[in-house]
Amino acid sequence: MRVLGIDVGGSGIKGAPVDTRSGRLLAPRLRVETPDPATPAAVTRAVVRITRHFAWTGPIGCGVPAAVRDGVFLTAANVDPRWIGTDARALFARATRRRVAIINDADAAGYAEMTFGAGRGRTGLVILVTLGTGIGTALFINGHLVPNTELGHLELDGAEAEARASAKVRKHARLSWKKWAHRVDDYLQALQRYFWPDLIVVGGGVSRKADKFFPRLSVAETVEVVPARLQNDAGIVGAALAYEHTVRRGRQRLALGATARLRPR
Ligand code: BGC
């Protein structure tokens, strides 16, 4: 299946057509700046721009930095608060005239890593952590996603983890790699204490620079911790996969004889 994957991030909105079977991008990705303020109307314009750039006529999968249910934003930690309660699926579908699926951005990256990257074939409990503008998490149990975990908001030393250890904080507070790695280590130690995962995958753009902080992660003595493989493309590829999953789930419902029609999303 070919799906336009779009990753709405705190600083950039990136998109590319994806072959969901191979996880390959079918064209170089396009990145546009995230509008400031990132209101529903402004972000929708960016999504339309990306769709037009690729002259895209197929379906769209879109990852967003919030907990979402049935396309509706439930939270808005790093985007405009006007998103809360907004049906992004309906909004983007109307504006692009395409079928759309919406998924949390970290869940999308998790799908991509579990299918094509560092988590491929892994069972047990796998947690993917994305270190970017915020901290996102995706939790998989035997390959099944438990959606919308918001573990970047766990409290660490009296503050939210993402306010102490996101990649943005490292840059803004001009922390040395050593100091920041220490904070990331504290955070991963907390995940270890609470969840005892079999594998932690660390993603986000900063996973490209794994050599700068991985050697300082003492948590790796008690749990396997690896950098994400798809790095910056994970969000795009995973958003495309999310569309495919929603279609498959719809078909399953039909096969089970449910009355629900396969709604174009
Ligand atoms: C949001 C999450 C998101 C993460 C990464 C957090 O602030 O609450 O939903 O996955 O940032 O973008």
py3Dmol code that shows the C-alpha trace and the ligand (Angstrom):
import py3Dmol

protein = """\
ATOM      1  CA  MET A   1       0.000   0.000   0.000  1.00  0.00           C
ATOM      2  CA  ARG A   2       1.146   3.552  -0.679  1.00  0.00           C
ATOM      3  CA  VAL A   3       0.322   6.095   1.980  1.00  0.00           C
ATOM      4  CA  LEU A   4       1.442   9.693   2.474  1.00  0.00           C
ATOM      5  CA  GLY A   5       3.039   9.738   5.937  1.00  0.00           C
ATOM      6  CA  ILE A   6       3.049  13.058   7.758  1.00  0.00           C
ATOM      7  CA  ASP A   7       4.764  13.750  11.077  1.00  0.00           C
ATOM      8  CA  VAL A   8       3.585  16.868  12.887  1.00  0.00           C
ATOM      9  CA  GLY A   9       6.394  17.830  15.256  1.00  0.00           C
ATOM     10  CA  GLY A  10       7.066  20.725  17.591  1.00  0.00           C
ATOM     11  CA  SER A  11       9.501  22.384  15.180  1.00  0.00           C
ATOM     12  CA  GLY A  12       8.864  20.824  11.776  1.00  0.00           C
ATOM     13  CA  ILE A  13       6.074  19.112   9.855  1.00  0.00           C
ATOM     14  CA  LYS A  14       7.535  16.430   7.597  1.00  0.00           C
ATOM     15  CA  GLY A  15       5.950  14.257   4.972  1.00  0.00           C
ATOM     16  CA  ALA A  16       6.715  11.739   2.252  1.00  0.00           C
ATOM     17  CA  PRO A  17       4.913   8.999   0.369  1.00  0.00           C
ATOM     18  CA  VAL A  18       5.692   5.627   1.917  1.00  0.00           C
ATOM     19  CA  ASP A  19       5.578   2.083   0.584  1.00  0.00           C
ATOM     20  CA  THR A  20       4.127   0.391   3.666  1.00  0.00           C
ATOM     21  CA  ARG A  21       5.399  -3.024   2.637  1.00  0.00           C
ATOM     22  CA  SER A  22       9.067  -2.066   2.578  1.00  0.00           C
ATOM     23  CA  GLY A  23       8.948   1.018   4.803  1.00  0.00           C
ATOM     24  CA  ARG A  24      10.758   2.948   2.069  1.00  0.00           C
ATOM     25  CA  LEU A  25      10.107   6.573   1.251  1.00  0.00           C
ATOM     26  CA  LEU A  26       9.011   6.844  -2.378  1.00  0.00           C
ATOM     27  CA  ALA A  27      10.242  10.432  -2.720  1.00  0.00           C
ATOM     28  CA  PRO A  28      12.501  12.768  -0.736  1.00  0.00           C
ATOM     29  CA  ARG A  29      10.622  14.085   2.249  1.00  0.00           C
ATOM     30  CA  LEU A  30       9.358  17.650   2.499  1.00  0.00           C
ATOM     31  CA  ARG A  31       9.779  19.595   5.728  1.00  0.00           C
ATOM     32  CA  VAL A  32       7.920  22.781   6.517  1.00  0.00           C
ATOM     33  CA  GLU A  33       8.327  24.828   9.692  1.00  0.00           C
ATOM     34  CA  THR A  34       5.665  24.173  12.318  1.00  0.00           C
ATOM     35  CA  PRO A  35       3.589  27.366  12.377  1.00  0.00           C
ATOM     36  CA  ASP A  36       3.737  29.472  15.512  1.00  0.00           C
ATOM     37  CA  PRO A  37       1.192  29.377  17.056  1.00  0.00           C
ATOM     38  CA  ALA A  38       0.479  25.839  15.860  1.00  0.00           C
ATOM     39  CA  THR A  39      -3.284  26.309  15.736  1.00  0.00           C
ATOM     40  CA  PRO A  40      -5.570  23.760  14.059  1.00  0.00           C
ATOM     41  CA  ALA A  41      -6.069  26.081  11.067  1.00  0.00           C
ATOM     42  CA  ALA A  42      -2.339  26.780  10.613  1.00  0.00           C
ATOM     43  CA  VAL A  43      -1.298  23.128  10.929  1.00  0.00           C
ATOM     44  CA  THR A  44      -4.073  22.107   8.509  1.00  0.00           C
ATOM     45  CA  ARG A  45      -2.648  24.561   5.938  1.00  0.00           C
ATOM     46  CA  ALA A  46       0.773  22.903   6.314  1.00  0.00           C
ATOM     47  CA  VAL A  47      -0.766  19.439   5.856  1.00  0.00           C
ATOM     48  CA  VAL A  48      -2.520  20.640   2.685  1.00  0.00           C
ATOM     49  CA  ARG A  49       0.756  22.104   1.417  1.00  0.00           C
ATOM     50  CA  ILE A  50       2.549  18.783   1.868  1.00  0.00           C
ATOM     51  CA  THR A  51      -0.301  16.875   0.184  1.00  0.00           C
ATOM     52  CA  ARG A  52      -0.206  19.243  -2.811  1.00  0.00           C
ATOM     53  CA  HIS A  53       3.598  19.134  -3.041  1.00  0.00           C
ATOM     54  CA  PHE A  54       3.411  15.396  -3.738  1.00  0.00           C
ATOM     55  CA  ALA A  55       0.241  15.815  -5.872  1.00  0.00           C
ATOM     56  CA  TRP A  56      -1.052  13.090  -3.547  1.00  0.00           C
ATOM     57  CA  THR A  57      -4.323  11.361  -4.375  1.00  0.00           C
ATOM     58  CA  GLY A  58      -4.105   8.394  -1.967  1.00  0.00           C
ATOM     59  CA  PRO A  59      -4.705   8.064   1.775  1.00  0.00           C
ATOM     60  CA  ILE A  60      -2.802   9.930   4.491  1.00  0.00           C
ATOM     61  CA  GLY A  61      -1.485   8.769   7.865  1.00  0.00           C
ATOM     62  CA  CYS A  62      -0.600  11.569  10.243  1.00  0.00           C
ATOM     63  CA  GLY A  63       1.314  11.461  13.527  1.00  0.00           C
ATOM     64  CA  VAL A  64       0.601  14.232  16.026  1.00  0.00           C
ATOM     65  CA  PRO A  65       2.268  15.174  19.335  1.00  0.00           C
ATOM     66  CA  ALA A  66      -0.743  14.407  21.504  1.00  0.00           C
ATOM     67  CA  ALA A  67      -2.844  11.595  22.877  1.00  0.00           C
ATOM     68  CA  VAL A  68      -5.584  10.972  20.310  1.00  0.00           C
ATOM     69  CA  ARG A  69      -8.713   8.874  20.187  1.00  0.00           C
ATOM     70  CA  ASP A  70     -10.721   8.415  16.974  1.00  0.00           C
ATOM     71  CA  GLY A  71      -8.840  11.325  15.443  1.00  0.00           C
ATOM     72  CA  VAL A  72      -9.652  13.693  18.312  1.00  0.00           C
ATOM     73  CA  PHE A  73      -6.890  15.403  20.322  1.00  0.00           C
ATOM     74  CA  LEU A  74      -7.127  14.604  24.033  1.00  0.00           C
ATOM     75  CA  THR A  75      -4.023  16.582  25.091  1.00  0.00           C
ATOM     76  CA  ALA A  76      -1.861  19.410  23.740  1.00  0.00           C
ATOM     77  CA  ALA A  77       1.454  19.613  25.594  1.00  0.00           C
ATOM     78  CA  ASN A  78       3.555  21.143  22.814  1.00  0.00           C
ATOM     79  CA  VAL A  79       0.913  22.512  20.470  1.00  0.00           C
ATOM     80  CA  ASP A  80      -1.743  25.178  20.744  1.00  0.00           C
ATOM     81  CA  PRO A  81      -4.325  24.315  23.457  1.00  0.00           C
ATOM     82  CA  ARG A  82      -7.086  24.944  20.897  1.00  0.00           C
ATOM     83  CA  TRP A  83      -6.305  21.435  19.600  1.00  0.00           C
ATOM     84  CA  ILE A  84      -7.897  19.773  22.610  1.00  0.00           C
ATOM     85  CA  GLY A  85     -11.222  18.301  21.512  1.00  0.00           C
ATOM     86  CA  THR A  86     -10.469  19.000  17.826  1.00  0.00           C
ATOM     87  CA  ASP A  87     -11.195  16.181  15.392  1.00  0.00           C
ATOM     88  CA  ALA A  88      -7.976  16.285  13.366  1.00  0.00           C
ATOM     89  CA  ARG A  89      -9.072  13.390  11.197  1.00  0.00           C
ATOM     90  CA  ALA A  90     -12.206  15.219  10.051  1.00  0.00           C
ATOM     91  CA  LEU A  91     -10.325  18.511   9.685  1.00  0.00           C
ATOM     92  CA  PHE A  92      -7.480  17.119   7.557  1.00  0.00           C
ATOM     93  CA  ALA A  93      -9.809  14.874   5.537  1.00  0.00           C
ATOM     94  CA  ARG A  94     -12.022  17.835   4.657  1.00  0.00           C
ATOM     95  CA  ALA A  95      -9.116  20.101   3.762  1.00  0.00           C
ATOM     96  CA  THR A  96      -7.187  17.542   1.685  1.00  0.00           C
ATOM     97  CA  ARG A  97     -10.189  15.551   0.410  1.00  0.00           C
ATOM     98  CA  ARG A  98      -8.276  12.407   1.283  1.00  0.00           C
ATOM     99  CA  ARG A  99      -8.900   9.574   3.713  1.00  0.00           C
ATOM    100  CA  VAL A 100      -6.904  10.236   6.873  1.00  0.00           C
ATOM    101  CA  ALA A 101      -5.772   8.307   9.949  1.00  0.00           C
ATOM    102  CA  ILE A 102      -4.407  10.101  13.006  1.00  0.00           C
ATOM    103  CA  ILE A 103      -2.017   8.569  15.531  1.00  0.00           C
ATOM    104  CA  ASN A 104       0.195   9.812  18.355  1.00  0.00           C
ATOM    105  CA  ASP A 105       3.652  10.634  16.925  1.00  0.00           C
ATOM    106  CA  ALA A 106       5.601   8.369  19.295  1.00  0.00           C
ATOM    107  CA  ASP A 107       3.165   5.505  18.665  1.00  0.00           C
ATOM    108  CA  ALA A 108       3.799   6.040  14.948  1.00  0.00           C
ATOM    109  CA  ALA A 109       7.579   5.937  15.422  1.00  0.00           C
ATOM    110  CA  GLY A 110       7.086   2.823  17.529  1.00  0.00           C
ATOM    111  CA  TYR A 111       5.159   1.060  14.762  1.00  0.00           C
ATOM    112  CA  ALA A 112       7.955   1.873  12.328  1.00  0.00           C
ATOM    113  CA  GLU A 113      10.707   0.609  14.653  1.00  0.00           C
ATOM    114  CA  MET A 114       8.765  -2.551  15.531  1.00  0.00           C
ATOM    115  CA  THR A 115       8.123  -3.298  11.859  1.00  0.00           C
ATOM    116  CA  PHE A 116      11.337  -2.248  10.137  1.00  0.00           C
ATOM    117  CA  GLY A 117      13.800  -1.121  12.785  1.00  0.00           C
ATOM    118  CA  ALA A 118      15.334  -1.843  16.169  1.00  0.00           C
ATOM    119  CA  GLY A 119      12.264  -3.612  17.593  1.00  0.00           C
ATOM    120  CA  ARG A 120      11.636  -5.894  14.640  1.00  0.00           C
ATOM    121  CA  GLY A 121      10.698  -9.412  15.750  1.00  0.00           C
ATOM    122  CA  ARG A 122      10.989  -8.491  19.430  1.00  0.00           C
ATOM    123  CA  THR A 123       8.456  -9.857  21.898  1.00  0.00           C
ATOM    124  CA  GLY A 124       7.811  -9.108  25.555  1.00  0.00           C
ATOM    125  CA  LEU A 125       7.581  -5.494  26.637  1.00  0.00           C
ATOM    126  CA  VAL A 126       9.288  -2.976  24.365  1.00  0.00           C
ATOM    127  CA  ILE A 127       9.254   0.750  25.102  1.00  0.00           C
ATOM    128  CA  LEU A 128      10.243   3.260  22.455  1.00  0.00           C
ATOM    129  CA  VAL A 129      11.211   6.685  23.785  1.00  0.00           C
ATOM    130  CA  THR A 130      11.467   9.644  21.404  1.00  0.00           C
ATOM    131  CA  LEU A 131      13.626  12.513  22.558  1.00  0.00           C
ATOM    132  CA  GLY A 132      12.656  15.642  20.625  1.00  0.00           C
ATOM    133  CA  THR A 133      10.765  18.829  21.437  1.00  0.00           C
ATOM    134  CA  GLY A 134       9.017  16.752  24.075  1.00  0.00           C
ATOM    135  CA  ILE A 135       9.449  13.163  25.214  1.00  0.00           C
ATOM    136  CA  GLY A 136       7.111  10.664  23.577  1.00  0.00           C
ATOM    137  CA  THR A 137       6.679   6.991  24.393  1.00  0.00           C
ATOM    138  CA  ALA A 138       5.229   3.940  22.668  1.00  0.00           C
ATOM    139  CA  LEU A 139       4.648   0.733  24.574  1.00  0.00           C
ATOM    140  CA  PHE A 140       4.390  -2.646  22.843  1.00  0.00           C
ATOM    141  CA  ILE A 141       3.462  -5.915  24.467  1.00  0.00           C
ATOM    142  CA  ASN A 142       4.289  -8.903  22.251  1.00  0.00           C
ATOM    143  CA  GLY A 143       4.180  -6.612  19.238  1.00  0.00           C
ATOM    144  CA  HIS A 144       0.820  -5.050  20.169  1.00  0.00           C
ATOM    145  CA  LEU A 145       0.689  -1.330  20.783  1.00  0.00           C
ATOM    146  CA  VAL A 146      -0.809   0.023  23.994  1.00  0.00           C
ATOM    147  CA  PRO A 147      -1.729   3.425  22.528  1.00  0.00           C
ATOM    148  CA  ASN A 148      -1.318   6.899  23.987  1.00  0.00           C
ATOM    149  CA  THR A 149       1.130   6.225  26.793  1.00  0.00           C
ATOM    150  CA  GLU A 150       2.315   9.661  27.884  1.00  0.00           C
ATOM    151  CA  LEU A 151       5.341   8.626  29.902  1.00  0.00           C
ATOM    152  CA  GLY A 152       7.283  11.749  28.947  1.00  0.00           C
ATOM    153  CA  HIS A 153       5.180  13.460  31.582  1.00  0.00           C
ATOM    154  CA  LEU A 154       6.342  11.238  34.430  1.00  0.00           C
ATOM    155  CA  GLU A 155       7.720  13.275  37.280  1.00  0.00           C
ATOM    156  CA  LEU A 156      11.460  13.273  37.716  1.00  0.00           C
ATOM    157  CA  ASP A 157      13.121  15.234  40.539  1.00  0.00           C
ATOM    158  CA  GLY A 158      10.018  17.357  40.990  1.00  0.00           C
ATOM    159  CA  ALA A 159       9.582  18.221  37.305  1.00  0.00           C
ATOM    160  CA  GLU A 160       8.087  16.564  34.252  1.00  0.00           C
ATOM    161  CA  ALA A 161      10.641  14.310  32.574  1.00  0.00           C
ATOM    162  CA  GLU A 162      10.298  16.101  29.248  1.00  0.00           C
ATOM    163  CA  ALA A 163      11.069  19.435  30.922  1.00  0.00           C
ATOM    164  CA  ARG A 164      14.390  17.970  32.120  1.00  0.00           C
ATOM    165  CA  ALA A 165      15.547  15.516  29.506  1.00  0.00           C
ATOM    166  CA  SER A 166      14.066  16.269  26.063  1.00  0.00           C
ATOM    167  CA  ALA A 167      16.433  17.051  23.188  1.00  0.00           C
ATOM    168  CA  LYS A 168      15.035  20.594  23.139  1.00  0.00           C
ATOM    169  CA  VAL A 169      16.041  21.117  26.774  1.00  0.00           C
ATOM    170  CA  ARG A 170      19.609  20.013  26.008  1.00  0.00           C
ATOM    171  CA  LYS A 171      19.870  22.688  23.339  1.00  0.00           C
ATOM    172  CA  HIS A 172      17.996  25.477  25.122  1.00  0.00           C
ATOM    173  CA  ALA A 173      19.731  25.021  28.458  1.00  0.00           C
ATOM    174  CA  ARG A 174      23.036  24.416  26.630  1.00  0.00           C
ATOM    175  CA  LEU A 175      23.649  21.265  28.623  1.00  0.00           C
ATOM    176  CA  SER A 176      26.794  19.291  27.939  1.00  0.00           C
ATOM    177  CA  TRP A 177      26.222  15.832  26.482  1.00  0.00           C
ATOM    178  CA  LYS A 178      27.457  14.448  29.786  1.00  0.00           C
ATOM    179  CA  LYS A 179      24.972  16.394  31.885  1.00  0.00           C
ATOM    180  CA  TRP A 180      22.084  15.684  29.543  1.00  0.00           C
ATOM    181  CA  ALA A 181      22.983  11.983  29.290  1.00  0.00           C
ATOM    182  CA  HIS A 182      22.786  11.862  33.073  1.00  0.00           C
ATOM    183  CA  ARG A 183      19.223  13.216  32.954  1.00  0.00           C
ATOM    184  CA  VAL A 184      18.230  10.794  30.186  1.00  0.00           C
ATOM    185  CA  ASP A 185      19.744   7.997  32.255  1.00  0.00           C
ATOM    186  CA  ASP A 186      17.667   9.030  35.299  1.00  0.00           C
ATOM    187  CA  TYR A 187      14.570   8.983  33.140  1.00  0.00           C
ATOM    188  CA  LEU A 188      15.270   5.586  31.620  1.00  0.00           C
ATOM    189  CA  GLN A 189      16.061   4.251  35.103  1.00  0.00           C
ATOM    190  CA  ALA A 190      12.586   5.389  36.181  1.00  0.00           C
ATOM    191  CA  LEU A 191      11.012   3.551  33.226  1.00  0.00           C
ATOM    192  CA  GLN A 192      13.029   0.509  34.206  1.00  0.00           C
ATOM    193  CA  ARG A 193      11.841   0.687  37.821  1.00  0.00           C
ATOM    194  CA  TYR A 194       8.182   1.084  36.856  1.00  0.00           C
ATOM    195  CA  PHE A 195       7.889  -1.237  33.850  1.00  0.00           C
ATOM    196  CA  TRP A 196      10.818  -3.687  33.691  1.00  0.00           C
ATOM    197  CA  PRO A 197      10.805  -3.705  29.885  1.00  0.00           C
ATOM    198  CA  ASP A 198      12.695  -6.268  27.807  1.00  0.00           C
ATOM    199  CA  LEU A 199      13.992  -3.592  25.470  1.00  0.00           C
ATOM    200  CA  ILE A 200      14.139   0.193  25.364  1.00  0.00           C
ATOM    201  CA  VAL A 201      14.560   1.826  21.933  1.00  0.00           C
ATOM    202  CA  VAL A 202      15.697   5.452  22.015  1.00  0.00           C
ATOM    203  CA  GLY A 203      14.531   7.507  19.039  1.00  0.00           C
ATOM    204  CA  GLY A 204      14.113  11.099  17.925  1.00  0.00           C
ATOM    205  CA  GLY A 205      16.546  13.060  15.762  1.00  0.00           C
ATOM    206  CA  VAL A 206      19.134  12.880  18.536  1.00  0.00           C
ATOM    207  CA  SER A 207      19.405   9.089  18.131  1.00  0.00           C
ATOM    208  CA  ARG A 208      21.679   9.920  15.168  1.00  0.00           C
ATOM    209  CA  LYS A 209      24.190  11.071  17.781  1.00  0.00           C
ATOM    210  CA  ALA A 210      23.864   7.985  19.955  1.00  0.00           C
ATOM    211  CA  ASP A 211      27.664   7.782  20.330  1.00  0.00           C
ATOM    212  CA  LYS A 212      27.567  11.049  22.328  1.00  0.00           C
ATOM    213  CA  PHE A 213      25.290   9.791  25.087  1.00  0.00           C
ATOM    214  CA  PHE A 214      24.750   6.040  24.878  1.00  0.00           C
ATOM    215  CA  PRO A 215      28.087   5.151  26.481  1.00  0.00           C
ATOM    216  CA  ARG A 216      27.008   7.174  29.540  1.00  0.00           C
ATOM    217  CA  LEU A 217      23.714   5.336  30.111  1.00  0.00           C
ATOM    218  CA  SER A 218      24.200   3.173  33.170  1.00  0.00           C
ATOM    219  CA  VAL A 219      20.634   1.875  32.769  1.00  0.00           C
ATOM    220  CA  ALA A 220      22.060  -0.306  29.987  1.00  0.00           C
ATOM    221  CA  GLU A 221      23.582  -2.483  32.731  1.00  0.00           C
ATOM    222  CA  THR A 222      20.113  -3.737  33.673  1.00  0.00           C
ATOM    223  CA  VAL A 223      18.060  -3.523  30.464  1.00  0.00           C
ATOM    224  CA  GLU A 224      18.893  -3.670  26.773  1.00  0.00           C
ATOM    225  CA  VAL A 225      18.877  -0.110  25.396  1.00  0.00           C
ATOM    226  CA  VAL A 226      19.424   0.519  21.685  1.00  0.00           C
ATOM    227  CA  PRO A 227      19.174   3.527  19.385  1.00  0.00           C
ATOM    228  CA  ALA A 228      16.277   3.665  16.916  1.00  0.00           C
ATOM    229  CA  ARG A 229      17.238   2.663  13.397  1.00  0.00           C
ATOM    230  CA  LEU A 230      14.885   4.729  11.293  1.00  0.00           C
ATOM    231  CA  GLN A 231      15.768   7.900  13.167  1.00  0.00           C
ATOM    232  CA  ASN A 232      14.099  10.892  11.546  1.00  0.00           C
ATOM    233  CA  ASP A 233      11.970   8.877   9.124  1.00  0.00           C
ATOM    234  CA  ALA A 234      10.315   6.743  11.805  1.00  0.00           C
ATOM    235  CA  GLY A 235       7.485   9.225  12.383  1.00  0.00           C
ATOM    236  CA  ILE A 236       6.636   9.426   8.678  1.00  0.00           C
ATOM    237  CA  VAL A 237       6.858   5.683   8.030  1.00  0.00           C
ATOM    238  CA  GLY A 238       4.909   4.835  11.193  1.00  0.00           C
ATOM    239  CA  ALA A 239       2.135   7.322  10.401  1.00  0.00           C
ATOM    240  CA  ALA A 240       1.705   5.607   7.030  1.00  0.00           C
ATOM    241  CA  LEU A 241       1.606   2.207   8.766  1.00  0.00           C
ATOM    242  CA  ALA A 242      -1.049   3.550  11.141  1.00  0.00           C
ATOM    243  CA  TYR A 243      -3.329   4.223   8.184  1.00  0.00           C
ATOM    244  CA  GLU A 244      -2.873   0.668   7.003  1.00  0.00           C
ATOM    245  CA  HIS A 245      -3.666  -0.640  10.503  1.00  0.00           C
ATOM    246  CA  THR A 246      -6.928   1.308  10.702  1.00  0.00           C
ATOM    247  CA  VAL A 247      -8.022  -0.119   7.358  1.00  0.00           C
ATOM    248  CA  ARG A 248      -7.125  -3.617   8.494  1.00  0.00           C
ATOM    249  CA  ARG A 249      -9.021  -3.164  11.759  1.00  0.00           C
ATOM    250  CA  GLY A 250     -12.019  -1.940   9.781  1.00  0.00           C
ATOM    251  CA  ARG A 251     -11.883  -5.038   7.587  1.00  0.00           C
ATOM    252  CA  GLN A 252     -11.660  -7.253  10.663  1.00  0.00           C
ATOM    253  CA  ARG A 253     -14.762  -5.617  12.098  1.00  0.00           C
ATOM    254  CA  LEU A 254     -16.565  -6.295   8.822  1.00  0.00           C
ATOM    255  CA  ALA A 255     -15.348  -9.884   8.761  1.00  0.00           C
ATOM    256  CA  LEU A 256     -16.689 -10.350  12.265  1.00  0.00           C
ATOM    257  CA  GLY A 257     -20.075  -9.248  11.018  1.00  0.00           C
ATOM    258  CA  ALA A 258     -20.146  -5.971  12.897  1.00  0.00           C
ATOM    259  CA  THR A 259     -22.638  -3.492  11.558  1.00  0.00           C
ATOM    260  CA  ALA A 260     -20.072  -0.684  11.455  1.00  0.00           C
ATOM    261  CA  ARG A 261     -19.264   0.301   7.901  1.00  0.00           C
ATOM    262  CA  LEU A 262     -15.640   0.688   6.931  1.00  0.00           C
ATOM    263  CA  ARG A 263     -15.528   4.405   7.261  1.00  0.00           C
ATOM    264  CA  PRO A 264     -13.141   6.276   5.010  1.00  0.00           C
ATOM    265  CA  ARG A 265     -10.651   7.847   7.429  1.00  0.00           C
TER     266      ARG A 265
END
"""
ligand_1 = """\
12
BGC
C 3.217 14.786 24.105
C 3.159 13.416 23.490
C 4.131 13.335 22.328
C 5.513 13.781 22.742
C 6.484 13.790 21.583
C 4.648 15.129 24.472
O 4.698 16.405 25.014
O 2.419 14.847 25.281
O 1.853 13.128 23.052
O 4.166 12.022 21.848
O 5.466 15.061 23.308
O 6.097 14.666 20.588
"""
view = py3Dmol.view(width=600, height=400)
view.addModel(protein, "pdb")
view.setStyle({"model": 0}, {"cartoon": {"style": "trace"}})
view.addModel(ligand_1, "xyz")
view.setStyle({"model": 1}, {"stick": {}})
view.zoomTo()
view.show()
